[in-house]
């Protein structure tokens, strides 16, 4: 009966410890993985940054598309002048003029600039997709960290209870001369070590919840209970690496963004090279003059051909700079291909290993711990041994190991789909096991 009271007191102390560690209010409602992932598109700073980059590219596209828009301007001139004939006195020569000019053809300047802006906009859209995938993976990882922290706390707390009971019983045995002071000190030392580990696990519960709240863009709103997801997608059959590789090279959003930036740089070079070519404009003008003259028109229309004959080294330098940017983008694209193909291979190998040997080993460990628990329970009932608590801790640790493997599989599949740029169900080879 005394052991039961001690365990109840110990459980109360555990609750008080958790309450003392808490410094931020914890949300009472149970959080699901689906609810957490639904926050991926919230106004997280990373999403806002990607959206700002996309909006900037959209503005650049509008600017490029407006290069050939008509320019309409008004001029008013107040001046006086002395004609070359007559009495030679200064006379008013005021002018009011309304003019409109529009570029008809600039030999590739505007069209290539508009195409470049369009390609860059596509790249920023792909970057936004990458940011969304990153947020989902981050939220999923932080969600699983909380679940594992809770499980680790349960294991450590149960083990601490076992060591506490052993230490408490040791004090009684010391009084009856059954053990020495050295043996009691050893029991107390073990208890204090696991107590420290349990307290660290309690703190990690708070830390992981804070990280999850930040990942969901809800800083300070720490979730309380989390629902352990079923993760049915972990049973999917993994497509072959050779099947996934061409899909990655065609659909990966980061690689698509690099290709679009390469195309944009190429079009910018073509636009810069067009700076040496002529420009054909149309102009309409209506004017009124305070001093009439036979050489002035109140209404006129015309075509203007401007052909730059010499620009110094300005145009060639801008082309050379853009060429350097193109070469840099090309090099980074090839490097990204190597990184992505390596990541694909490692992810596929991880999933294969986790689904086969790691999962099988975890199941065998659970079976062994269950048998060990049954034997310990039978000994406990027969009052032959008292290691039931240790067996229960071993069972909890084995279950935690199995769940950790399932979380790793789910994260690996999420990373794989991010590499593919689409769900695996669209690869044509993702049937159930």
C-alpha positions in Angstrom: 0.0 0.0 0.0 2.9 2.3 0.8 4.3 1.8 -2.7 1.0 2.9 -4.3 0.9 6.0 -2.2 4.5 6.8 -3.1 3.7 6.4 -6.8 0.7 8.7 -6.5 2.8 11.3 -4.7 5.4 10.9 -7.4 2.8 11.5 -10.2 1.7 14.6 -8.4 5.2 15.9 -8.3 5.6 15.2 -12.0 2.5 17.3 -12.8 3.8 20.1 -10.6 7.1 20.0 -12.4 5.5 20.3 -15.8 3.4 23.2 -14.6 6.5 25.0 -13.2 8.4 24.6 -16.5 5.5 26.1 -18.4 5.9 29.8 -19.1 3.7 30.1 -22.2 0.0 29.1 -22.3 -0.7 25.8 -23.9 -3.7 25.4 -26.2 -6.2 23.0 -24.8 -7.6 21.5 -28.0 -6.1 18.4 -29.6 -4.1 19.1 -32.7 -4.1 16.8 -35.7 -1.4 16.5 -38.4 -3.9 17.7 -41.0 -4.7 20.8 -39.0 -1.0 21.5 -38.6 -0.2 21.1 -42.3 -3.2 23.4 -43.2 -1.2 26.3 -41.7 1.6 25.8 -44.3 0.1 28.5 -46.5 -0.2 31.0 -43.7 1.7 34.3 -43.6 4.9 32.7 -42.4 8.0 34.9 -43.1 9.4 32.4 -45.6 6.1 32.4 -47.5 5.9 36.1 -47.4 9.4 36.5 -48.7 8.7 34.1 -51.6 5.4 36.0 -52.4 7.3 39.3 -52.3 9.8 37.9 -54.8 7.0 36.7 -57.0 5.2 40.1 -56.8 8.4 41.9 -57.7 8.8 39.7 -60.8 5.2 40.4 -61.7 5.9 44.1 -61.5 9.0 43.7 -63.7 6.8 41.8 -66.2 4.3 44.7 -66.3 7.2 47.2 -66.7 8.6 45.2 -69.6 5.2 44.9 -71.2 4.7 48.7 -71.0 7.9 49.6 -72.9 6.0 50.2 -76.1 3.1 52.0 -74.6 2.3 55.4 -76.0 3.8 58.5 -74.3 1.5 61.5 -74.2 2.9 64.7 -72.8 2.0 68.4 -72.6 4.4 71.3 -73.0 3.9 75.0 -72.3 6.8 77.4 -73.1 6.9 81.0 -72.1 9.6 82.9 -74.0 10.4 85.9 -76.1 12.6 86.2 -79.2 13.8 88.7 -81.7 13.1 87.8 -85.3 15.8 88.2 -87.9 13.7 90.6 -89.9 11.5 93.7 -88.9 12.3 96.3 -86.3 14.5 94.0 -84.2 12.5 94.3 -81.0 11.9 91.2 -78.8 8.4 89.7 -79.2 6.5 87.0 -77.3 7.1 83.5 -78.7 5.0 81.3 -76.4 4.1 77.8 -77.3 1.5 75.3 -76.1 2.0 71.8 -77.4 0.3 68.4 -76.9 2.3 65.4 -78.3 1.9 61.7 -78.4 4.7 59.2 -79.4 4.6 55.4 -79.6 7.3 53.0 -80.5 6.2 50.9 -83.5 9.2 48.6 -83.7 12.4 48.4 -81.8 13.9 45.3 -83.4 13.7 43.0 -80.3 14.3 45.3 -77.4 10.9 45.2 -75.9 9.8 41.7 -77.0 12.9 40.0 -75.5 12.7 42.1 -72.3 9.1 41.0 -72.0 10.0 37.4 -72.5 12.8 37.7 -69.9 10.4 39.1 -67.4 7.9 36.3 -68.1 10.5 33.6 -67.5 11.7 35.2 -64.3 8.0 35.4 -63.1 7.7 31.6 -63.8 10.9 31.1 -61.8 9.5 33.0 -58.8 6.3 31.0 -59.0 8.4 27.8 -58.8 10.3 29.3 -55.8 7.0 29.9 -54.1 6.0 26.2 -54.6 9.4 25.2 -53.2 8.7 27.4 -50.1 5.3 25.7 -49.6 6.9 22.2 -49.8 9.6 23.3 -47.3 7.0 24.6 -44.9 5.0 21.4 -45.0 8.1 19.3 -44.3 9.1 21.6 -41.5 5.7 21.4 -39.9 5.6 17.6 -40.2 9.1 17.2 -38.7 8.3 19.5 -35.8 4.9 17.7 -35.2 6.7 14.3 -35.0 9.3 15.8 -32.7 6.6 16.7 -30.2 5.1 13.2 -30.3 8.5 11.7 -29.8 9.3 14.1 -26.9 6.0 13.1 -25.3 6.8 9.4 -25.7 10.4 9.9 -24.4 9.0 11.7 -21.3 6.6 8.7 -20.7 9.5 6.3 -20.9 11.8 8.3 -18.7 9.0 9.0 -16.1 8.1 5.4 -15.9 11.7 4.4 -15.5 12.2 7.1 -12.8 9.3 5.6 -10.9 11.0 2.2 -11.0 14.3 3.6 -9.7 12.5 5.6 -7.0 10.7 2.5 -5.7 14.0 0.7 -5.6 15.7 3.5 -3.8 12.8 3.8 -1.3 12.8 0.1 -0.7 16.5 0.3 -0.2 16.1 2.6 2.7 13.9 0.1 4.4 16.4 -2.7 3.7 19.2 -0.6 5.1 17.3 -0.2 8.3 17.0 -4.0 8.5 20.6 -4.5 7.7 19.9 -6.2 4.3 22.1 -3.8 2.3 25.1 -1.5 3.0 25.2 2.3 2.9 27.3 2.0 -0.3 24.6 0.0 -2.0 21.9 2.5 -1.0 24.1 5.3 -2.3 24.3 3.5 -5.6 20.5 3.2 -5.7 20.1 6.9 -5.0 22.7 7.9 -7.6 20.8 5.9 -10.3 17.6 7.5 -9.2 19.0 11.0 -9.4 20.5 10.4 -12.8 17.2 9.2 -14.3 15.4 12.0 -12.5 17.6 14.5 -14.3 16.9 12.8 -17.6 13.2 12.9 -16.9 13.3 16.6 -16.1 15.3 17.2 -19.3 12.6 15.3 -21.2 9.9 17.5 -19.7 11.8 20.6 -20.9 12.1 19.1 -24.4 8.3 18.8 -24.5 8.1 22.5 -24.2 10.9 23.3 -26.6 9.5 21.0 -29.3 6.0 22.6 -28.9 7.5 26.0 -29.2 9.3 25.0 -32.4 6.0 23.5 -33.8 4.2 26.7 -33.0 6.8 28.8 -34.9 6.6 26.4 -37.8 2.9 26.9 -37.9 3.4 30.7 -37.7 1.7 30.8 -34.3 4.6 31.8 -32.0 3.6 31.7 -28.4 0.5 29.4 -29.0 2.0 26.1 -27.9 -0.2 23.1 -28.8 -1.3 20.8 -26.0 -2.2 17.3 -26.9 -1.3 16.0 -30.4 -3.1 13.2 -32.2 -0.8 10.4 -33.3 -1.5 10.1 -37.1 -2.2 6.8 -38.7 0.1 7.5 -41.8 -1.5 5.1 -44.3 0.8 6.5 -47.0 3.7 4.6 -45.4 2.4 1.4 -47.0 2.9 2.7 -50.5 5.3 0.8 -52.8 8.3 2.9 -53.7 8.8 3.4 -57.4 12.1 2.6 -58.9 14.9 5.2 -58.9 15.1 4.9 -62.6 11.4 5.7 -62.9 11.7 8.7 -60.5 14.8 10.3 -62.0 13.3 11.7 -65.2 10.3 12.9 -63.3 12.6 14.8 -60.9 14.5 16.4 -63.8 11.3 17.5 -65.5 9.2 18.5 -62.5 11.4 19.6 -59.6 10.4 23.2 -58.8 13.9 24.3 -57.9 15.3 22.9 -61.1 12.4 24.5 -63.1 13.2 27.8 -61.5 16.8 27.5 -62.5 15.8 26.7 -66.1 13.4 29.7 -66.2 16.1 32.0 -64.9 18.5 30.7 -67.6 15.9 31.5 -70.3 15.3 34.9 -68.7 19.1 35.7 -68.8 19.3 34.6 -72.4 16.4 36.9 -73.4 18.0 39.8 -71.5 21.2 39.3 -73.5 19.2 39.4 -76.8 17.4 42.6 -75.6 20.7 44.2 -74.7 22.2 43.3 -78.1 19.2 45.0 -79.7 20.3 48.3 -78.2 22.5 48.8 -81.3 19.6 48.5 -83.6 17.2 51.3 -84.8 13.9 52.3 -83.2 10.9 53.4 -85.3 8.4 55.7 -83.5 5.2 57.4 -84.6 4.4 60.9 -83.4 1.3 63.1 -83.4 1.5 66.7 -82.3 -1.0 69.6 -81.9 0.4 73.0 -81.0 -0.5 76.7 -80.8 1.9 79.6 -81.0 1.7 83.2 -79.9 3.7 84.3 -82.9 2.5 83.0 -86.3 5.0 81.6 -88.7 4.8 79.8 -92.1 7.3 77.2 -90.9 5.2 76.1 -87.9 2.4 73.5 -88.0 -0.6 73.5 -85.6 -1.2 69.8 -86.3 1.5 67.3 -87.5 2.1 63.6 -87.8 5.2 61.7 -88.7 7.5 58.7 -88.4 10.8 58.9 -86.6 13.7 56.5 -87.2 16.4 56.6 -84.5 19.6 54.6 -85.3 22.4 54.7 -82.6 25.7 55.0 -84.4 28.0 55.1 -81.4 27.4 54.2 -77.8 30.9 53.8 -76.5 31.4 50.6 -74.5 28.2 50.8 -72.6 26.2 48.2 -74.6 29.0 45.7 -74.9 29.7 45.9 -71.1 26.1 45.3 -70.2 26.0 42.3 -72.5 29.3 40.9 -71.0 27.9 41.3 -67.5 24.7 39.4 -68.5 26.8 36.7 -70.1 28.7 36.3 -66.8 25.4 36.0 -65.0 24.2 33.4 -67.6 27.3 31.3 -67.1 26.9 31.5 -63.3 23.3 30.3 -63.6 24.3 27.5 -65.9 27.0 26.3 -63.4 24.6 26.4 -60.5 22.0 24.5 -62.5 24.4 21.7 -63.2 25.4 21.7 -59.5 21.7 21.6 -58.5 21.1 18.6 -60.8 23.9 16.7 -59.0 22.5 17.6 -55.6 18.9 16.7 -56.5 19.8 13.3 -58.0 21.9 12.5 -55.0 19.1 13.5 -52.7 16.7 11.3 -54.7 19.0 8.3 -54.4 19.5 8.8 -50.7 15.8 9.3 -50.0 14.9 6.2 -52.0 17.5 4.1 -50.1 16.3 5.5 -46.8 12.7 4.6 -47.5 13.7 1.1 -48.6 15.8 0.5 -45.5 13.1 1.9 -43.2 10.3 -0.1 -44.8 12.2 -3.4 -44.7 14.9 -4.0 -42.1 14.2 -1.1 -39.7 10.5 -1.7 -39.5 11.0 -5.5 -39.2 13.6 -5.1 -36.4 11.2 -2.7 -34.5 8.4 -5.3 -34.8 10.7 -8.1 -33.5 11.7 -5.9 -30.6 8.1 -5.2 -29.7 7.3 -8.9 -29.8 10.3 -9.6 -27.5 9.3 -6.9 -25.1 5.7 -8.1 -25.0 6.9 -11.6 -24.2 9.2 -10.2 -21.6 6.4 -8.2 -20.1 4.1 -11.2 -19.9 6.8 -13.2 -18.1 7.5 -10.3 -15.7 3.8 -10.0 -15.0 3.6 -13.7 -14.3 6.6 -13.6 -11.9 5.0 -10.5 -10.3 1.8 -12.4 -9.6 3.7 -15.3 -8.2 5.8 -12.9 -6.1 9.0 -14.4 -7.5 10.5 -11.2 -9.0 9.6 -7.5 -9.0 10.9 -6.3 -12.4 7.5 -5.6 -13.9 8.1 -1.9 -14.0 11.4 -2.4 -16.0 9.6 -4.6 -18.4 6.9 -2.0 -18.9 9.5 0.6 -19.6 11.1 -1.7 -22.2 7.8 -2.2 -23.9 7.1 1.6 -24.1 10.6 2.2 -25.5 10.1 -0.5 -28.2 6.7 1.1 -29.2 8.4 4.5 -29.3 11.1 3.1 -31.6 8.5 1.6 -34.0 6.6 4.9 -34.1 9.9 6.9 -34.8 10.5 4.7 -37.8 7.0 5.4 -39.2 7.6 9.1 -38.7 10.9 8.8 -40.6 9.2 7.0 -43.4 6.4 9.7 -43.6 9.0 12.4 -43.7 11.1 10.7 -46.3 8.0 10.3 -48.5 7.2 14.0 -48.0 10.8 14.9 -49.1 10.5 12.6 -52.1 7.3 14.3 -53.2 8.9 17.7 -52.8 11.7 16.4 -55.0 9.2 15.2 -57.6 7.2 18.4 -57.5 4.0 16.3 -57.4 2.4 13.4 -55.4 3.7 10.0 -56.0 0.2 8.9 -57.1 0.9 10.8 -60.4 4.0 8.8 -61.2 2.1 5.8 -62.5 3.9 3.3 -60.1 2.7 3.9 -56.6 0.4 0.9 -55.9 -0.3 -0.3 -52.4 1.7 -3.1 -50.9 
